[in-house]
Amino acid sequence: MPHTISASAILRQLRADLIGKDSYRGVTLTYSWLANQFGHFGLGFIPAFIVYKILLLWWTAREAALWAALGVSFAWLAFEIINFLGPLLSHKQEKQKRTAKGDYTFQPAWGNVAFDTTTDVLFFSLGAFTASVLLYWSSLTFIVVMILLLILIYPSYYWYVTKLYLQTAQYPFHFRLSQWNFEMPDDKKEIIHQFKNNKDDGMHLLIFGAKGCGKTSLGVAVATEHSIIHRCCIYTTGIKLYGLFFDPFSGKKEKKDPLWNWRSCTTLVIDDINPGEPVKDDIVSPRSFIRFLDNYGNGNQVNRDTLKKTNVIWILGTEVQPANTAGKWKQMLLNELGIDENKILCLYLN
């Protein structure tokens, strides 16, 4: 369910990003977003300065400064409208082409894309009008700058915090659901939507498939959509999780700890539990998984309760008869963890 990142955590990350990055400070998604918006600001500021110098050949400084800002702002607005409406208007045609080829792509979240595009345009305009104010002082352009700054408060907060959700999830790559373009019939698509739109705890999605069928990218994409609506997610591999099962649980959070971990997240992606074909054998069986979960003891209730209450994406391999594979893992969830059958979804990828 939606998880609120504290103001202190946001400020701590912002302070770290403002220090900058170099050869020993890794680039974070939050830092990349700040750098990207500074670039948009610069792409408004510098062209406005150049256009101002050109317009000075015919107009007064006051007129040149104002029209330079307006011209650059509207030029970027026109560019972004074309950039946004092009894919949107051609969506039906492209969908028909993809269907004819047998490929499938989930529809983009156009509202989210539009919000992102609007944020970029606002930063372009802020740069252009800031240049205008510096080139020739005008109360009108100053008011415009102040209005733009006020409007940008919420988008900046939303996108910065969203990037914080994404980077805390530790995804191996950034991947939206609309980018997944493998073949998928409507009934399987409905399974994905059912998990993605689920608002309850403890939903389990079992993804089966051979090597190269897109099961990892699909799992990451679904979890990414959860991160974007501010749910705390964690990506981990099966091998890493088996070791995490043995970490003691104190219930207390230290300052050095991440914002959340596999025990406190709402959506958990467990990748590479088994490789799938061409590796025919299961490296880890459901029985072995439970032994790791219980720390070779009589039952680690904390670990069991964590998996039961968490939305989990299980990325599994295949066997000659996939139904048997699904049966073994599904039976483990039903019998060992006590998960309701209506909260278990199974998906086979070709």
Phi, psi and omega in degrees: 000161185308134184242131182265123174278132184294156178298324180295323178292321178295315180295324178296318178291320180296319178298319179294322180289323182290338175297328179106174181236148177212201187294341180241004172248114183294149179280125179262165177295324178294318177296319180298322179294316178300315180296322180296316180288328173296323176296319177296320176301314180295325179286349170266321185291307186294312177300324178298321178295317181293315179297322177302314180298323179290316182292337178298341179293337183236332187245170175286166181298321181296312180294319182296318182295317182292312184287334175296315179295316180295317182297314180294318180298315181289329177296315178291325177298315179297319179298314182290326177296315178296318181295327181274314185286333179305301178297326182292315182290331180269005185300315182296317180296317180294324179297320178296320179295317181295320179296321180296327180278347182091002179270163178217137176229133176292144181295134178297156174278087189298327178297319178293321178295319179296321179296319178296317179296318178298320178300317179298316180298320179296321178290322174303312182294321178300317178297317182295315182284333173295318176299319180299317180296319181288328181282322178207116182295131177211133180297328180295310181292328177296318178297320178299317179299316180296320179296317179298320179297318179294317180296325185282353181299308182292311178303321180295317178298313183299310185290323179294315179293322177299317177297328178292321175298319182292318183284330177291334180291341177063039176295146178288340177201160180266122190208118177273157182298327180292344179276348181280113189237031173280164179292135178205121178288168186297325182293325177285326176301321180297326177298316179297314180296323179298317179288316183297320184269000180296135181249003180260167176272157171080026175271136184238127178246115179260115181254118180251144177175161179278175177300132176085009182269357177091019184289322178293313181297326178292315178299317178296320181296316180296315179294325178300320177297327175291319179298322183292334174264022172065048166255140182279119184239157176221133172254135175209161174268160179301316182300318180292321182295325180301324176287323180294334178302333184269354178293134178293149180246115181258341183083356180253143181253126177271157181299325182283348181289154174295169182301327174203165179226192185294337180276339185246002180279169177259334177229126182241128175256119177252105185263157173055039173297317171218147187287327186085175181302142015279357174281110189278331184270148172284127175285322178237123177268162175305324180295317178295321180302316180295323177298317177295316181302320182270006180057038180061017181253209183264010179131114175266099188294328179297312179297318180296314180296324180298310180294328182291322185269350184265145170284119188239133172255111181264118179257107190244171179269206181224163170231178180302322177244095185303328182299324178294322178298312179300322181298318182295313182288324178294319177296325177298316180295321181289310189273320184273321183258350177070035181273138179297142183297328180286357176255012179244120179245134180243134182228127178253128177254137181281000000 
